[in-house]
């Protein structure tokens, strides 16, 4: 079984929710998730942020769905750590 343990996302988000609320919402997806959010650019209506999410088994689809629900979009996956992958 393959598990995602860490993912770094480049995200474009509106100013609301703010960074604390955005990161907290992602962290609430699983009790073992650790979330770091860094703002890298701000304009009149949006912020570009780097979201680093770590956990034992990250549900990537669930993370992307919540990001979209908060009005944001993923520009890129900048780094990912996957464990337990097997060649078939």
CORWO-V241081 format. One record per residue. N is the residue number from 1. SS is DSSP state (alpha for helix, beta for strand, coil for the rest). Layout:
[[N SS] [N SS]]
//
This chain:
[[1 coil] [2 coil] [3 beta] [4 beta] [5 beta] [6 beta] [7 beta] [8 beta] [9 beta] [10 beta] [11 beta] [12 beta] [13 beta] [14 beta] [15 coil] [16 coil] [17 coil] [18 coil] [19 alpha] [20 alpha] [21 alpha] [22 alpha] [23 alpha] [24 alpha] [25 alpha] [26 alpha] [27 alpha] [28 coil] [29 coil] [30 coil] [31 coil] [32 coil] [33 coil] [34 beta] [35 beta] [36 beta] [37 beta] [38 beta] [39 beta] [40 beta] [41 beta] [42 beta] [43 coil] [44 coil] [45 coil] [46 beta] [47 beta] [48 beta] [49 beta] [50 beta] [51 beta] [52 beta] [53 beta] [54 beta] [55 coil] [56 coil] [57 coil] [58 coil] [59 coil] [60 alpha] [61 alpha] [62 alpha] [63 alpha] [64 alpha] [65 alpha] [66 alpha] [67 alpha] [68 alpha] [69 alpha] [70 coil] [71 coil] [72 coil] [73 beta] [74 beta] [75 beta] [76 beta] [77 beta] [78 beta] [79 beta] [80 beta] [81 beta] [82 beta] [83 beta] [84 coil] [85 coil] [86 coil] [87 coil] [88 coil]]
//
